Amino acid sequence: LSSLSGLTHESHRKDVEQVYLRCSEGSIEWMYPTGALIVNLRPNTSPASYKHLTVCIKPFKDSAGANIYLEKTGELKLLVRDGERSPSKVYCFGYDQGGLFVEATPQQDISRKITGFQYELMSRGIASDLHTVSAPCRPCSDTEVLLAVCTSDFVIRGSIRDVTNEAEEQESIIHVGVNKLYRQKSKVFQLTGESGNWRGQIKTLLECGVRPGDGDFLFTGRMHFGEARLGCAPRFKDFQRMYKEAKDKGLNPCEIGPD
């Protein structure tokens, strides 16, 4: 978390401050914004890999007091307008498309304003998985499922206990009961209660129309801004079939116990 305050240069409202961030994910919090910030993302990777990176930002729910632009060679492209209220909206762009320029808007009382957002740097392949525009709800092919098992941040066998739809955020929350945990990058799925059952939540787009149903599924997906986002999710019996077929042919990209 990088936290800054505009009060340190209140008398110089046109000041432009440079911020350098080395982490691949984190957040910026700019209290009492005045002037402008240039946010330089400098991950600890080879500069040659920069062209393969995607940057995503997610403004805080109550972020206010500044416009956020994409800046390259002096040209500004508005990303987030001050006061724009789009819960859970994520803005993504290629690392080579420019940097972030955060400019405070004129305020009568800056002490009531805090501008902030989370950011993530990821490879373009992962970013496209998370933000597929063409067909975000289409079923995965056998090859895509088997690859997702190898590369996803979480892989679990489980059932849909309930689905909560959030119309304002255009998202559905899938409440999952876990029967087997193959992998998880973050502790999204945890033991709950005295029964010792593993449970957790996975988010997906509302338009995908997920409904509670019987039977087990293989849930795969990515962690994105601290939340589990759904990737491929075939019925478990279908996964067992495709895994066995690939294994028999020696074509499965990685080993995982399908039982």
Backbone bond lengths (Angstrom), bond angles and torsions (degrees), N, CA, C in turn:
res aa  C-N    CA-C-N  psi(-1)  N-CA   C-N-CA  omega(-1)  CA-C   N-CA-C  phi
1 L - - - 1.469 - - 1.515 109.22 -
2 S 1.325 115.91 123.16 1.460 120.96 172.87 1.517 107.65 -103.54
3 S 1.332 116.57 123.13 1.462 121.38 -178.26 1.518 109.04 -119.96
4 L 1.331 115.84 127.55 1.446 121.41 -179.39 1.518 109.65 -129.38
5 S 1.324 115.78 161.77 1.464 120.25 179.11 1.519 110.11 -134.33
6 G 1.347 115.49 130.53 1.447 121.19 177.53 1.509 113.11 -72.02
7 L 1.313 117.19 -15.47 1.464 119.53 -178.61 1.523 111.92 -67.35
8 T 1.340 117.44 -18.30 1.465 119.76 -178.68 1.529 111.03 -71.70
9 H 1.344 116.47 -18.38 1.467 118.48 174.35 1.524 110.16 -136.17
10 E 1.322 114.07 47.29 1.455 121.20 -178.76 1.531 111.93 -59.67
11 S 1.330 117.38 -33.39 1.460 119.54 -176.79 1.531 112.05 -80.31
12 H 1.336 116.58 -6.29 1.453 119.83 -179.07 1.529 108.77 -123.68
13 R 1.301 115.22 76.16 1.461 120.61 -172.37 1.528 113.37 -66.62
14 K 1.327 117.53 -13.00 1.463 119.62 179.66 1.530 112.19 -99.94
15 D 1.328 116.93 7.03 1.462 120.23 179.88 1.531 111.30 -59.58
16 V 1.319 115.20 142.74 1.459 121.12 172.48 1.528 107.31 -118.62
17 E 1.327 115.55 122.06 1.459 120.64 -176.92 1.519 109.94 -108.98
18 Q 1.323 116.37 137.61 1.460 122.30 178.49 1.522 109.83 -95.70
19 V 1.339 116.44 134.66 1.459 122.03 176.57 1.522 107.67 -125.13
20 Y 1.330 116.64 131.79 1.462 121.72 179.33 1.529 109.17 -114.74
21 L 1.326 116.17 125.12 1.459 121.61 -177.89 1.521 109.46 -118.63
22 R 1.328 115.80 126.85 1.463 121.31 -177.11 1.526 113.42 -98.35
23 C 1.318 116.89 -17.60 1.475 120.29 -175.95 1.526 110.70 -78.53
24 S 1.317 116.44 153.52 1.463 120.92 178.83 1.529 111.86 -80.67
25 E 1.322 116.43 -13.90 1.469 119.82 174.08 1.519 108.73 -152.96
26 G 1.322 115.11 154.06 1.461 119.66 -178.31 1.514 110.12 168.78
27 S 1.317 116.17 -155.18 1.452 119.86 -179.49 1.521 110.45 -151.43
28 I 1.309 115.14 155.72 1.461 124.01 176.46 1.520 107.79 -118.10
29 E 1.322 115.99 132.00 1.468 120.86 175.31 1.527 107.71 -128.50
30 W 1.325 116.43 115.71 1.457 121.92 -176.66 1.524 108.46 -113.93
31 M 1.308 115.80 102.90 1.464 120.42 -177.74 1.524 110.36 -85.70
32 Y 1.316 116.27 140.89 1.466 123.43 177.94 1.531 110.69 51.27
33 P 1.337 118.19 59.27 1.463 120.68 -172.30 1.528 114.31 -64.47
34 T 1.328 115.93 131.68 1.464 123.41 170.44 1.524 107.13 -140.25
35 G 1.341 116.03 151.32 1.453 118.85 -178.91 1.519 110.90 70.29
36 A 1.327 116.40 -133.07 1.462 120.04 -176.66 1.519 110.88 -153.03
37 L 1.322 114.53 158.14 1.467 122.57 174.92 1.522 109.03 -120.83
38 I 1.310 116.05 136.46 1.461 121.20 167.40 1.520 106.03 -105.68
39 V 1.323 116.36 116.88 1.464 121.30 -177.46 1.527 108.53 -98.98
40 N 1.309 116.18 112.96 1.456 122.98 -179.71 1.530 109.66 -102.54
41 L 1.313 115.96 113.91 1.461 120.78 177.14 1.519 108.04 -91.19
42 R 1.311 116.66 116.76 1.461 122.77 -177.71 1.524 109.59 -127.32
43 P 1.331 116.98 76.94 1.474 119.48 -177.42 1.520 111.21 -65.02
44 N 1.323 114.54 154.99 1.466 120.47 -179.35 1.525 111.00 -81.76
45 T 1.319 114.42 57.90 1.459 120.68 176.26 1.525 107.87 -131.06
46 S 1.309 115.83 169.77 1.460 120.14 179.85 1.527 110.42 -64.39
47 P 1.336 118.65 134.49 1.473 120.98 177.28 1.526 112.84 -54.71
48 A 1.326 116.86 -25.53 1.467 120.41 179.38 1.530 111.42 -64.85
49 S 1.346 116.41 -23.90 1.466 119.97 -178.48 1.528 112.47 -87.94
50 Y 1.332 117.15 -7.68 1.466 120.27 -176.64 1.525 112.06 -57.41
51 K 1.327 116.67 -37.70 1.473 119.63 -175.97 1.525 112.42 -67.33
52 H 1.321 116.41 -13.54 1.467 120.42 179.22 1.534 112.08 -98.30
53 L 1.329 117.17 6.86 1.463 121.35 -176.29 1.526 112.05 -99.86
54 T 1.306 115.28 146.64 1.459 123.15 171.36 1.526 108.06 -116.49
55 V 1.320 115.90 138.69 1.467 122.20 175.89 1.527 108.62 -106.14
56 C 1.326 116.87 131.48 1.458 121.10 174.58 1.526 108.71 -123.95
57 I 1.337 116.24 138.77 1.461 120.46 174.92 1.527 109.39 -125.42
58 K 1.307 114.67 147.05 1.465 121.84 178.77 1.523 108.04 -132.19
59 P 1.355 117.86 104.93 1.468 120.17 -178.03 1.522 111.71 -61.54
60 F 1.342 116.12 146.51 1.456 120.37 172.81 1.528 108.61 -60.97
61 K 1.314 115.41 152.12 1.461 120.79 -176.22 1.531 112.07 -58.41
62 D 1.335 117.35 -36.82 1.465 121.26 -176.83 1.529 111.55 -106.80
63 S 1.333 117.44 21.35 1.468 120.67 -179.91 1.523 110.53 -62.52
64 A 1.343 116.59 133.63 1.462 120.84 -179.02 1.519 109.26 -159.13
65 G 1.346 115.36 156.59 1.455 120.14 173.81 1.505 115.68 108.07
66 A 1.349 117.99 -3.36 1.468 119.31 -178.19 1.524 110.56 -158.14
67 N 1.336 114.96 152.55 1.456 121.94 168.96 1.522 108.68 -93.82
68 I 1.329 116.65 146.51 1.460 121.22 178.13 1.526 108.34 -113.52
69 Y 1.327 115.45 124.44 1.461 121.46 -177.27 1.524 110.53 -117.68
70 L 1.323 114.48 157.66 1.459 121.99 165.98 1.524 105.91 -97.25
71 E 1.331 116.41 123.99 1.465 120.36 -174.09 1.518 110.76 -119.99
72 K 1.343 115.97 131.95 1.463 121.30 174.65 1.524 108.72 -145.52
73 T 1.304 114.94 124.04 1.478 123.21 -179.38 1.527 112.23 46.17
74 G 1.330 115.13 43.78 1.452 120.15 173.84 1.512 115.67 86.86
75 E 1.322 118.06 -7.35 1.467 120.93 178.17 1.525 109.60 -95.31
76 L 1.335 115.31 135.36 1.460 121.13 -177.52 1.524 111.10 -109.69
77 K 1.332 115.48 135.82 1.463 121.77 174.64 1.522 107.38 -124.98
78 L 1.332 116.78 119.52 1.469 121.04 -175.53 1.532 110.88 -66.01
79 L 1.339 115.73 125.65 1.468 121.37 175.48 1.519 110.90 -99.91
80 V 1.342 116.05 -53.11 1.467 121.29 -176.88 1.530 108.63 -131.72
81 R 1.313 116.20 120.10 1.461 120.71 178.78 1.531 110.16 -82.99
82 D 1.311 116.92 141.00 1.458 122.05 178.32 1.529 109.92 -53.80
83 G 1.327 115.61 128.50 1.461 120.54 178.42 1.509 114.41 87.35
84 E 1.333 117.21 -4.19 1.461 119.72 178.99 1.525 109.26 -65.41
85 R 1.317 116.13 126.88 1.458 120.86 -177.00 1.521 109.95 -111.77
86 S 1.304 116.26 95.17 1.462 122.28 178.06 1.515 107.76 -131.16
87 P 1.331 117.32 84.40 1.468 120.37 -176.03 1.524 112.02 -52.46
88 S 1.321 115.10 133.13 1.466 123.18 175.35 1.523 114.24 67.56
89 K 1.336 118.62 5.54 1.465 118.93 179.99 1.514 109.98 -71.38
90 V 1.329 114.60 137.43 1.461 121.87 -178.73 1.526 108.60 -117.74
91 Y 1.315 115.71 136.66 1.463 121.91 -179.24 1.527 108.48 -113.98
92 C 1.331 116.53 124.33 1.462 120.27 -176.03 1.526 111.17 -124.96
93 F 1.333 115.41 149.02 1.456 121.01 177.27 1.526 108.36 -157.52
94 G 1.323 115.75 158.61 1.450 121.00 178.33 1.518 110.87 -68.76
95 Y 1.313 116.29 141.32 1.467 120.45 -179.29 1.527 111.36 -55.09
96 D 1.340 116.22 -35.73 1.463 120.05 -178.21 1.521 113.56 -80.59
97 Q 1.337 117.97 -0.41 1.465 120.81 177.63 1.524 112.54 -80.63
98 G 1.326 117.08 -11.16 1.455 120.01 178.10 1.513 112.42 138.39
99 G 1.347 114.49 -177.02 1.460 120.77 179.12 1.517 110.85 -110.20
100 L 1.313 115.78 -176.50 1.463 121.29 -178.34 1.525 110.47 -99.39
101 F 1.315 114.72 130.74 1.464 122.02 176.73 1.528 106.45 -121.21
102 V 1.324 115.99 114.27 1.469 121.37 -176.29 1.526 107.64 -108.85
103 E 1.329 116.46 114.83 1.461 121.07 -174.61 1.527 110.69 -115.24
104 A 1.334 115.76 123.58 1.458 120.83 178.88 1.525 110.17 -64.73
105 T 1.323 116.22 141.80 1.460 121.27 174.56 1.521 108.75 -95.13
106 P 1.354 117.75 151.45 1.473 120.05 -178.92 1.529 111.47 -58.32
107 Q 1.331 116.11 131.11 1.458 121.33 -177.53 1.522 110.05 -133.00
108 Q 1.338 116.15 144.44 1.456 120.95 173.62 1.522 110.51 -72.96
109 D 1.343 115.43 -35.00 1.462 119.80 -176.78 1.521 108.78 -139.91
110 I 1.346 116.61 92.97 1.462 119.32 -175.69 1.520 112.49 -70.02
111 S 1.336 117.92 -17.55 1.458 120.34 -176.48 1.524 112.01 -67.12
112 R 1.307 116.05 -13.07 1.468 119.07 179.83 1.531 112.29 -96.49
113 K 1.314 116.87 4.25 1.460 120.18 -174.54 1.525 112.20 -115.09
114 I 1.310 115.28 138.80 1.468 122.30 171.54 1.528 107.37 -137.58
115 T 1.313 116.28 122.50 1.461 121.56 175.50 1.525 107.77 -99.61
116 G 1.305 116.25 132.91 1.463 117.87 -179.85 1.510 112.57 -159.73
117 F 1.327 114.64 154.46 1.455 119.92 176.89 1.529 109.80 -159.01
118 Q 1.310 115.31 154.96 1.455 122.11 170.01 1.523 108.45 -90.71
119 Y 1.318 116.74 153.86 1.461 119.59 175.61 1.520 109.72 -137.80
120 E 1.316 114.50 154.23 1.459 121.62 175.69 1.528 109.27 -142.35
121 L 1.296 115.42 139.35 1.467 122.24 171.57 1.521 107.66 -109.17
122 M 1.332 117.18 131.28 1.458 119.69 -179.34 1.518 109.32 -149.00
123 S 1.323 115.19 165.01 1.457 119.16 177.89 1.517 108.81 -69.34
124 R 1.308 116.26 153.69 1.464 120.14 -175.97 1.524 112.06 -63.46
125 G 1.342 116.35 -31.55 1.457 119.08 179.43 1.514 111.71 -63.30
126 I 1.339 116.37 -44.68 1.465 120.99 179.20 1.521 110.14 -66.47
127 A 1.324 116.89 -41.39 1.462 120.75 -179.12 1.524 110.84 -61.85
128 S 1.326 116.79 -40.77 1.463 118.77 -179.80 1.522 111.04 -68.50
129 D 1.340 116.85 -31.20 1.468 119.87 174.64 1.521 111.12 -60.93
130 L 1.336 115.36 -41.10 1.461 120.64 -175.59 1.514 112.63 -78.75
131 H 1.321 117.69 -27.00 1.459 120.94 -173.87 1.524 111.40 -125.62
132 T 1.337 115.96 49.05 1.455 120.30 178.77 1.519 108.92 -70.33
133 V 1.319 115.62 117.97 1.463 120.15 -175.99 1.511 111.65 -87.53
134 S 1.335 116.60 -37.60 1.458 120.46 -170.50 1.525 113.33 -67.14
135 A 1.325 117.39 -47.53 1.471 119.96 -176.83 1.526 109.23 -150.48
136 P 1.343 117.82 73.41 1.466 120.64 -173.11 1.520 113.96 -67.52
137 C 1.334 117.63 -16.40 1.466 119.15 -174.40 1.531 113.01 -113.03
138 R 1.317 117.10 5.01 1.461 118.29 -176.92 1.530 110.08 -69.58
139 P 1.349 116.93 149.04 1.466 119.83 176.79 1.528 110.31 -65.59
140 C 1.329 116.30 150.17 1.465 120.89 178.18 1.523 109.96 -80.99
141 S 1.312 115.57 148.69 1.464 120.42 173.27 1.519 108.94 -74.50
142 D 1.334 116.56 168.82 1.468 120.48 178.32 1.520 110.72 -57.86
143 T 1.326 116.68 -44.02 1.474 121.16 -179.16 1.519 110.83 -62.27
144 E 1.339 116.92 -41.78 1.464 120.92 -179.66 1.526 111.14 -65.63
145 V 1.336 116.86 -38.67 1.465 120.41 178.28 1.523 110.67 -63.80
146 L 1.323 116.71 -48.04 1.465 120.62 -177.69 1.522 111.38 -64.11
147 L 1.330 117.36 -35.40 1.462 120.70 176.85 1.525 110.55 -71.63
148 A 1.344 116.73 -37.78 1.464 120.92 179.03 1.533 111.10 -62.30
149 V 1.320 116.33 -35.60 1.464 120.63 178.25 1.527 110.72 -60.54
150 C 1.332 115.92 -34.44 1.468 120.41 -176.95 1.520 113.04 -82.88
151 T 1.312 117.40 -30.48 1.468 120.52 -167.81 1.520 115.09 -113.75
152 S 1.319 119.20 -8.79 1.465 121.38 -174.81 1.523 112.06 -73.65
153 D 1.326 115.56 157.26 1.465 121.35 177.36 1.525 111.53 -74.51
154 F 1.330 116.10 -27.00 1.472 119.29 174.67 1.521 109.22 -141.20
155 V 1.334 114.35 144.08 1.464 122.69 176.91 1.516 106.76 -140.04
156 I 1.326 116.88 117.44 1.467 120.24 -178.40 1.528 110.62 -139.99
157 R 1.307 114.51 153.38 1.463 121.00 167.08 1.521 106.43 -101.39
158 G 1.323 116.56 127.66 1.452 118.18 -177.94 1.512 112.81 -166.55
159 S 1.315 114.66 -178.81 1.466 121.73 -179.07 1.520 109.50 -123.75
160 I 1.327 115.02 158.38 1.465 120.92 178.97 1.531 108.31 -88.53
161 R 1.320 116.36 109.88 1.454 120.79 -179.97 1.526 110.90 -80.88
162 D 1.329 116.31 -35.72 1.462 120.74 -178.54 1.529 107.98 -166.74
163 V 1.321 116.02 161.75 1.465 121.83 174.98 1.521 108.49 -132.73
164 T 1.320 116.05 126.76 1.461 121.87 176.94 1.523 108.53 -108.71
165 N 1.327 117.02 124.14 1.460 121.26 179.82 1.517 110.50 -98.29
166 E 1.328 116.38 130.45 1.456 122.22 178.11 1.523 108.43 -113.78
167 A 1.341 115.37 97.00 1.458 120.72 -174.04 1.523 112.10 -62.77
168 E 1.329 117.22 -39.14 1.462 120.36 -176.98 1.527 111.28 -62.93
169 E 1.319 116.32 -39.86 1.455 120.54 -178.62 1.520 112.59 -93.26
170 Q 1.348 116.56 -0.99 1.467 121.82 179.43 1.530 111.70 55.08
171 E 1.335 114.93 41.95 1.451 120.23 -179.03 1.523 111.28 -135.00
172 S 1.303 115.52 156.79 1.460 122.84 172.20 1.518 108.65 -117.46
173 I 1.329 115.54 138.67 1.460 121.23 175.63 1.525 108.11 -105.84
174 I 1.329 115.79 119.12 1.467 120.75 179.34 1.523 108.05 -94.95
175 H 1.320 116.05 119.03 1.466 121.44 177.92 1.531 107.44 -90.62
176 V 1.320 115.02 114.38 1.460 121.06 -169.44 1.520 111.27 -109.31
177 G 1.327 114.97 134.01 1.451 121.64 167.60 1.516 108.45 -96.53
178 V 1.328 117.50 123.92 1.464 121.81 -171.75 1.530 110.54 -95.15
179 N 1.334 115.72 125.30 1.459 120.91 175.36 1.530 111.83 -95.45
180 K 1.333 116.02 -31.91 1.461 120.02 176.26 1.520 109.14 -150.68
181 L 1.317 115.00 131.26 1.457 121.26 179.34 1.524 108.55 -104.05
182 Y 1.328 116.25 111.22 1.459 120.40 178.74 1.525 111.10 -85.93
183 R 1.350 116.16 -41.41 1.457 120.00 -177.63 1.521 109.36 -163.05
184 Q 1.339 115.69 144.78 1.458 119.83 167.40 1.528 108.63 -152.10
185 K 1.324 114.85 134.68 1.458 121.57 -177.64 1.526 110.57 -77.81
186 S 1.320 116.47 -39.58 1.460 122.60 177.17 1.520 108.58 -121.87
187 K 1.303 115.99 162.65 1.467 119.95 -174.49 1.521 111.81 -83.90
188 V 1.329 115.18 60.95 1.462 121.28 178.45 1.526 109.91 -76.79
189 F 1.324 115.51 -37.82 1.462 120.59 -179.42 1.526 107.90 -100.81
190 Q 1.329 115.66 122.57 1.456 120.92 -173.36 1.517 111.51 -136.02
191 L 1.329 113.76 157.94 1.470 119.69 173.79 1.516 109.27 -70.28
192 T 1.336 115.63 133.83 1.468 119.65 -179.02 1.515 110.67 -129.70
193 G 1.326 115.00 143.09 1.454 120.94 173.50 1.509 114.11 67.10
194 E 1.319 114.12 178.87 1.457 120.42 -178.78 1.521 112.39 -74.42
195 S 1.342 116.42 -17.96 1.459 119.36 -178.16 1.528 111.80 -72.39
196 G 1.340 115.72 -19.14 1.452 119.58 177.85 1.515 114.08 75.20
197 N 1.338 116.69 24.80 1.465 120.20 178.66 1.535 110.83 -85.18
198 W 1.338 115.57 143.31 1.459 121.25 174.89 1.529 108.64 -86.58
199 R 1.315 115.54 132.83 1.469 120.29 179.34 1.522 110.20 -142.51
200 G 1.334 114.98 161.56 1.459 119.68 177.18 1.514 110.74 -174.61
201 Q 1.323 115.17 -179.63 1.461 121.60 -177.48 1.524 110.09 -125.87
202 I 1.334 114.68 140.92 1.460 121.89 176.23 1.521 107.80 -126.87
203 K 1.329 117.13 135.58 1.454 120.76 179.43 1.528 110.94 -101.57
204 T 1.341 114.12 148.53 1.457 120.63 174.19 1.516 108.46 -150.83
205 L 1.319 117.48 175.96 1.460 121.11 -178.15 1.528 110.57 -72.79
206 L 1.318 116.11 141.19 1.464 121.67 178.64 1.524 110.67 -59.65
207 E 1.332 116.48 -36.72 1.465 120.99 -176.39 1.524 112.68 -64.14
208 C 1.340 117.26 -16.62 1.465 119.34 179.69 1.528 112.11 -73.85
209 G 1.329 117.06 -15.30 1.463 121.03 172.74 1.516 114.94 64.07
210 V 1.315 118.19 40.18 1.477 121.33 179.62 1.528 109.53 -66.80
211 R 1.316 115.84 134.23 1.473 121.77 179.71 1.529 109.42 -127.70
212 P 1.338 116.94 151.62 1.470 119.15 173.42 1.526 109.69 -60.78
213 G 1.332 115.99 142.00 1.457 119.38 179.93 1.512 111.26 -156.11
214 D 1.314 115.30 166.62 1.463 120.52 -179.39 1.520 110.48 -80.90
215 G 1.315 114.95 160.74 1.453 121.02 174.35 1.510 113.26 91.80
216 D 1.332 114.50 167.76 1.462 121.93 -179.30 1.518 111.41 -97.09
217 F 1.320 114.41 149.73 1.461 122.05 176.47 1.529 108.81 -125.58
218 L 1.319 116.23 158.95 1.456 120.77 168.13 1.529 106.15 -99.85
219 F 1.331 116.49 108.33 1.464 121.30 -178.94 1.527 109.08 -93.85
220 T 1.332 116.12 126.45 1.455 121.38 173.69 1.530 108.35 -127.73
221 G 1.316 116.46 161.71 1.457 118.57 177.87 1.508 112.83 169.14
222 R 1.332 114.66 -171.43 1.458 123.06 -176.09 1.518 111.34 -118.66
223 M 1.316 115.13 153.30 1.461 121.14 168.95 1.520 107.93 -86.42
224 H 1.323 116.25 132.20 1.465 120.89 -177.24 1.514 108.13 -143.27
225 F 1.331 116.60 114.18 1.460 122.46 -176.57 1.529 111.70 51.83
226 G 1.328 114.56 43.45 1.455 120.82 175.43 1.515 115.38 79.24
227 E 1.322 117.24 5.64 1.466 120.95 -178.88 1.525 110.02 -120.13
228 A 1.323 115.53 148.21 1.459 120.95 176.40 1.526 108.50 -82.96
229 R 1.335 116.67 122.60 1.465 122.60 179.25 1.522 108.74 -110.08
230 L 1.328 115.69 133.67 1.456 121.36 -174.41 1.523 112.37 -70.55
231 G 1.330 115.39 134.38 1.454 121.79 172.79 1.522 108.70 -109.15
232 C 1.318 116.68 -119.97 1.467 120.87 176.47 1.529 109.54 -79.44
233 A 1.336 116.35 140.14 1.473 120.03 -178.89 1.524 110.69 -147.11
234 P 1.350 116.82 70.05 1.470 119.33 177.99 1.527 110.90 -74.69
235 R 1.317 114.87 160.65 1.466 117.72 170.13 1.532 107.89 -61.90
236 F 1.319 116.09 145.15 1.460 119.31 -171.56 1.523 111.94 -63.23
237 K 1.328 117.05 -35.77 1.465 119.58 179.83 1.535 110.50 -65.48
238 D 1.343 116.42 -33.37 1.464 119.02 177.10 1.528 110.84 -70.05
239 F 1.355 116.04 -38.21 1.459 119.26 176.29 1.520 110.94 -62.58
240 Q 1.331 117.62 -42.84 1.463 120.51 179.01 1.526 110.98 -57.84
241 R 1.345 115.23 -41.88 1.469 119.52 179.82 1.527 110.80 -63.28
242 M 1.346 116.83 -51.63 1.470 119.12 -175.72 1.532 111.40 -67.16
243 Y 1.336 116.96 -32.87 1.466 119.99 178.64 1.527 110.40 -67.00
244 K 1.344 116.49 -44.04 1.467 120.46 -179.84 1.529 110.99 -64.07
245 E 1.344 116.23 -43.07 1.465 119.88 -179.99 1.531 110.89 -61.32
246 A 1.341 116.25 -42.72 1.465 120.26 -179.59 1.530 111.01 -68.60
247 K 1.330 115.85 -39.31 1.476 119.53 -179.66 1.521 111.04 -65.87
248 D 1.337 116.38 -41.36 1.467 120.45 179.31 1.525 111.50 -61.22
249 K 1.331 116.15 -31.45 1.465 121.11 -179.66 1.532 112.18 -92.53
250 G 1.350 115.98 -3.31 1.449 120.05 -177.66 1.521 113.18 70.85
251 L 1.326 116.02 28.37 1.466 120.53 -174.86 1.524 113.89 -111.17
252 N 1.336 117.17 1.14 1.463 117.54 179.94 1.532 109.55 -73.00
253 P 1.344 117.51 128.48 1.474 120.61 -173.55 1.525 114.47 -70.20
254 C 1.340 118.27 -18.71 1.462 120.66 175.13 1.515 109.16 -157.27
255 E 1.312 115.33 162.45 1.460 121.11 -178.67 1.523 110.30 -92.01
256 I 1.332 115.43 134.22 1.459 121.23 173.03 1.520 106.95 -152.42
257 G 1.330 117.23 137.82 1.458 119.52 179.17 1.509 111.39 -70.76
258 P 1.333 119.77 109.94 1.461 120.41 -174.87 1.515 114.17 -79.28
259 D 1.325 118.47 -7.17 1.478 119.87 -174.93 1.528 111.87 -82.78
